[in-house]
Amino acid sequence: MSDKNSNRLLLELEKIRRDVNRQIMNPEIPELSVEDIRPVITMASKARLAYLQELIDIARLDPDMPSHEQITMLARQREAYEELRAAVNALEAAIDRGYLDVTGIE
């Protein structure tokens, strides 16, 4: 397949992906405003704070070596933060790619 044909195919695949994602997502998620997105960002920010605060608390209690329980709690905080961060990134990508409508942005 020539580079020209490959590029055309890739452009067509991107269009199909955009159309299908928009067709599936847009009817299910109402038009989003900044105020709709603010709680999502706030939640992720609070999860980051909890993760970092857990680390600082562990270091204050015993700077040499955390206990297994402390590591477990830190891992839970990290998992929550990373999951929320990934979700925010997925929402941002869906907006950026035109899968979801936004309102109130001027």
Secondary structure, DSSP 8 states (H G I E B T S, - for coil): --HHHHHHHHHHHHHHHHHHHHHHHTTTS--B-HHHHHHHHHHHHHHHHHHHHHHHHHHHH-SS---HHHHHHHHHHHHHHHHHHHHHHHHHHHHHTTSS-B-S--
